[in-house]
Structure formats: structure tokens, C-alpha cells
Amino acid sequence: MSAGALDVPLEYVRLGLRFDRVESGFVDAYTGDPRLRAEVESEPAPTPQQLRDRARALLAELDAAGLPTDRAAFLRGQLTGLECSARKLGGEPVGFVEEVRSYFQVDVELGDEAVYAAAHAELDALLPGDGTLADRYAAHRRREECPPARLESAVHALSSALRDRVRGQYGLPEVETVRYEVVTDKPWSGFNYYEGDYCSRVAINADLPHRLSQLPHLVAHESYPGHHTEHCRKERGLVERAARLEHTVFLVNTPECLMAEGLADLGVQASIGAGWGPWAEDILGDLGLRFDGHLAERVAAAAAPLNRVRQDAAILLHDRGADVDEVSAFLQRWSLVTADRARQQIRFLTDPLWRAYTSTYVEGYDLLSRWLDARPDAQPVADRFVRLLDEPLTPAAVAAELAAG
């Protein structure tokens, strides 16, 4: 930072903490100096307009701050997202597509229903029998449901096995820990609360049925090698060693969220790879929990294109004038979900804080999957994936790498 220049990273952290005064939950994690947070909490509550103006002022100061290119690019993306959030909090109408672009540096559009129909055809072949595909798919998912009383033991078994693999592949501080708790009345299936000092609390929503074949993905996403692993490695590398203060706060609806959710959704691929179904079948089988791992892996691959349907639902709901009943029918048709599950998804898509967040999963997974697949033939997956865990990459930077070949 040049002499006399504004300390933009410090002021960015202050600004992020101020957002939490207006919208509780905006700060997903804070591991910095508690005195700084106490100072912000002792201030008069800011208005959205003040937050907007401060974000714009910090953006204007970035070029004069003398920061390395990658650090400035990270902060520019974060501050752009905050400026849009402040406008929304102030009541300014912001379209869904514009909101996603401002938050996450990606442009979204409706998916191709022909692709969804092809996925249905593949699922139809994998799940033969009587009744509609939706009925057979629902029956398959019910057969895989984890008994609620066994959920905690299943999660701990998978977490232990994944932790061993991730420690060997990527390395983790010896003192890191994750503790799990079961919660209800949440719009999500699982959530990582990173508490700093290499500790996470992972909440799992018991209101939703958890399938045995999905539990490895949930644990990988939230813990190993997903959110918990990323937080630990960035705290050690970017915060403790590189003294990059901006990484002491994690803010929702910013580009870092798309990166975090995309890498977390790649967790099983990055830690186990092909054969994850039989791998999980063996671990859960030791607990007396049975499912067909080979079939589960094939069904998951066939259903993967349907992941985009929920983003389509958000576009239809917020930008195309569709009503809730139309969107529910769309979700049930193409995602092959029940009416109850469609309502749960719509609850997430209509939450004021979280409505755009579904794009972090859809676009994050798509972008980072393509980037991971574009590695040189001889490069192991772990060598590429570790960059996501350690570097302050942005969606724009990853897209630029892909474009450059």
C-alpha cells in the first residue's frame, strides 16, 4: 500500500461488518480482531444509502491503494457486490439477472429444456418399472433415505473418512475440528458456520430427508474438502502468513461465495473421484445402512443437468413474471421433485437475502468443473483443486484462464 493511501482492505472489512447491522446474517464468518467488530457495533446503525456510498467510495480508491493485482481484483469484485446489495436494501428495484451479475460476476440465462428431457430419458433407463418417471425417481430417493435416528452417526462416519483423505491430499492444521448439529426450520439442507482458529460448526436441517447417497456430498461440501477446509487453509495462508485482512470476513452475495460453493460442490470429485458411490456404500454399510453405490453414482451423473432447473425457476419468478404456482409446476416437471420439495426450493428463492444465492451452486459448479477439467493431462486433480482452497481467485479470473486456454 502506498504511503498516505486509504487502507482499503481495512475499510472493506468495516463496511462488511456494517452490512450485518442492516441485514443480520450478511456476515457469514468473521475471524478478525473482535475489537474492530465491537467498534462497528457501537456505531449508529448505517442506512443502506450510506453503505452504498461507502462501497462506491472504496471502489474509487482501489487504483490508488497500491495493492497487488490479484488483491485489488478480489476487492473490486467484493465491493461491486456490496454496492448492489446496498441498493437492494435501500429499496431500489434490481432485476434478478443484474443482481446475479453484480454479486457473482456471471451472466445467467434460462437452460435448455431439451437437455433436461435428455436427462429424463437417461434416468428413465436407469430406473425401469411401472408408473411415471417422477414416481420411480421419488421411490428411488425414498429407498435411499437415511433414518433420522441414524443421521448423526452416518455423518460422523463419512466425515471421519473424508477427513483422513483430505489431510493426506491437501493438508490441514493439526488442531482443526468440525462439530455437527441437527437443526430445523431452515431454507437450506446444511450450513457451515466457521468460527475461526480452524474450527467449524456444521448444521444439518432435519426438516429435509437426507439420502444415503447424498450424505457424502453434504459432508464433503460443508467440511472436507469444502467450506471448512477452504476456511482453514485461507486463514493459515492468506490471513496469518500473507496478512490479507480482507479474508478475515466472509460476506454473502459476493464473488467469493460463487467460488466457495463451486469448489464445495466439487468436494467428492476432488477427494474421491470416480467410484465414490461404492466407497460410500462400504462406509455406511458398516453401520448397517444399505444402498446401491454403483446405481447411485450413475443416477447422480444422469440427474446432474437438472441442477440448473432451480436457477431457471428464479429467473422465471423474478424476471419473467411467472407466479408461484407456475414456478412450482416447472420445478416439479423438470426437477422431478414433489410439491413439498418445490415449495421448500421456492422458499429459498424468495428469501430476500438468499434469492440470488442459488446461482452460486449452479454457475459455480459449472465454471469450476470446466476449469478443473481444463487442467493439463498430467496434472493431478488435487494439484489444480488446491488453488481454489488457497488463492483469492475470482469468477472473472477463472473465466479468463479458461478463455486463455
Secondary structure, DSSP 8 states (H G I E B T S, - for coil): --TT---HHHHHHHHHHHHHHHSTT-EEEE-S-HHHHHHHHHS----HHHHHHHHHHHHHHGGGG---HHHHHHHHHHHHHHHHHHHHHTT----HHHHHHHHHS-------HHHHHHHHHHHHHHS-SSS-HHHHHHHHHHHTB--GGGHHHHHHHHHHHHHHHHHHHT---TT-EEEEEEE-S-SSSEEEEEEETTEEEEEEETTS--BTTTHHHHHHHHTSSSHHHHHHHHIIIIIIIT--GGGGEEESSSHHHHHHHHHHHTHHHHHT-TTHHHHHHHHHHTTT----HHHHHHHHHHHGGGGGHHHHHHHHHHTS---HHHHHHHHHHHH---HHHHHHHHHHHH-TTTTTTHHHHHHHHHHHHHHHHTS-TTS-HHHHHHHHHHS---HHHHHHHHHT-
